């Protein structure tokens, strides 16, 4: 399911039941406050994949991630300068893709946060090319020296 440029309220989402079996959700240019986001996540208990595109940290935080007990994949685009601390509320997360967060600068706090995700197997970072082989990376590195 994809939602684009919507701003649902908590009142609209709090009693939703039709999304209970939803497994994949993409939010594009949507505007949620914390309460509406938590209500949406609460009614999507089977959600395994969540894409947040053009998500601005000032609009809502990811507090509702703790409600997504089945979440395995999270894609965040256009976020901010650091990883959202709420990621620790998603212990089942296997794939995290923040490769489209061009301004993201990873620090020690971010590394510590990633270490607290026990099932994380795939990590997409800005500037990383997942299609490039190890040999190609080594050649690129040698050409820089």
C-alpha positions in Angstrom: 0.0 0.0 0.0 1.3 3.5 -0.8 0.1 6.7 0.7 1.3 10.0 -0.9 0.9 13.5 0.4 -1.7 12.8 3.0 -2.1 14.2 6.5 -4.4 11.8 8.4 -5.4 12.6 12.0 -5.2 10.5 15.1 -9.0 10.4 15.2 -9.2 8.9 11.7 -6.6 6.3 12.3 -7.3 5.3 16.0 -10.0 2.8 15.2 -8.8 1.5 11.8 -9.1 -2.2 11.5 -8.9 -2.7 7.7 -5.1 -2.4 7.7 -4.6 -5.3 10.2 -3.2 -7.7 7.6 -1.1 -5.1 5.7 2.5 -6.2 5.3 4.1 -3.5 3.2 3.5 0.3 3.5 5.2 3.2 1.7 4.6 6.7 2.9 5.6 9.5 0.5 5.5 13.2 1.4 3.0 12.4 4.2 2.5 14.6 7.2 1.8 12.8 10.5 2.0 14.0 14.1 3.3 11.6 16.7 -0.2 10.5 17.7 -1.4 9.8 14.1 1.8 7.9 13.4 1.4 5.7 16.5 -2.2 5.0 15.6 -1.3 4.0 12.1 1.5 1.7 13.3 -0.8 0.2 16.0 -3.3 -0.9 13.3 -0.7 -2.4 11.1 0.5 -5.2 13.4 1.6 -7.5 10.5 3.7 -4.9 8.8 7.1 -6.3 7.8 8.3 -3.6 5.4 8.0 0.2 5.8 9.3 2.9 3.4 9.4 6.5 4.6 10.1 8.8 1.7 10.5 12.5 2.1 10.1 12.0 5.8 11.0 15.0 7.9 12.0 14.5 11.5 10.2 17.6 12.5 6.9 16.1 11.3 6.8 13.0 13.5 9.3 10.7 15.2 9.3 7.0 14.9 8.0 6.3 18.5 5.4 4.0 17.0 8.1 1.5 15.8 7.8 -0.4 19.1 4.2 -1.3 17.9 5.6 -3.0 14.8 6.6 -6.3 16.3 7.0 -7.9 12.8 9.0 -5.2 11.1 11.9 -6.6 9.2 12.7 -3.9 6.6 12.9 -0.2 7.0 13.8 2.3 4.3 14.2 6.0 5.2 14.8 8.7 2.7 15.5 12.4 3.3 15.7 12.1 7.0 18.3 14.1 8.8 21.9 14.1 10.1 21.7 11.2 12.4 19.9 7.8 12.7 16.6 8.0 14.6 17.1 6.7 18.2 13.8 5.0 17.9 15.3 2.2 15.8 16.1 0.3 19.0 12.4 -0.1 19.4 12.5 -2.4 16.3 14.4 -5.5 17.5 13.2 -7.7 14.6 14.7 -5.3 12.0 16.8 -7.2 9.5 17.3 -4.6 6.8 17.9 -0.9 7.3 18.3 1.3 4.2 19.2 4.9 4.8 21.2 5.2 1.5 19.0 8.1 0.3 19.8 10.2 3.4 22.5 12.3 1.8 23.1 14.5 4.8 23.5 11.6 7.2 26.7 11.6 9.1 27.4 8.5 11.2 29.0 9.0 14.6 29.8 6.7 17.5 26.3 7.1 18.9 24.9 5.8 15.6 27.3 2.8 15.6 26.3 2.0 19.1 22.6 2.2 18.1 23.2 -0.2 15.1 24.9 -2.7 17.5 21.7 -2.8 19.5 19.8 -4.3 16.5 20.4 -8.0 17.0 18.9 -9.2 13.8 20.2 -6.5 11.4 21.8 -8.3 8.4 21.7 -5.6 5.7 22.6 -1.9 6.0 22.4 0.6 3.2 24.4 3.7 3.8 24.8 7.0 1.8 27.6 6.7 -0.6 27.8 2.9 -0.5 27.2 1.1 -3.7 25.8 -2.4 -2.9 26.3 -3.6 -6.5 30.1 -2.9 -6.3 32.2 -6.0 -5.6 34.9 -6.2 -3.0 37.5 -6.3 -5.8 36.1 -3.2 -7.4 36.1 -1.4 -4.0 39.8 -2.4 -3.5 40.7 -1.1 -6.9 38.9 2.2 -6.2 40.8 2.4 -2.9 44.1 1.8 -4.6 43.4 4.5 -7.2 42.9 7.0 -4.4 46.3 6.4 -2.9 
